[in-house]
């Protein structure tokens, strides 16, 4: 009786656990200092034609697959799960208050474990000015 219950419990845990999970670790810095509370997100990868169609329709970007906030030391561990038999590809985006958001250029999949090291953000600065055409008239 106990063995049967234990077997069902173990089977339930195994079925509820995703087959693959990406684990991306690293640290977020701004001006060489750790950033607490920065957001690190896994954004689903879109084919360029699908992205162009979505943008043309004015639709929002797909929701993040997973997000995590950095610790007081700027460290993070982003985990992205993928169901068994399904490929999940994503991009990593890092954002923080007062900083320019950064999207890492590489596409990743949910089978990777990687240490991304230090990810440096640039401080956001206000931009002001006037836009003029070739003839000097305001645009």
Secondary structure, DSSP 8 states (H G I E B T S, - for coil): -HHHHHHHHHHHHHHHS-SEEEEEEEEEEETTEE-TT-EEEEEE---HHHHHHHHHTT-----EEEEEE--TTSEEEEEEEE-TT---EEEEEEE-TTB--EE-SS-EETT-EEEEEEEEE-B--------B-TTS-B-
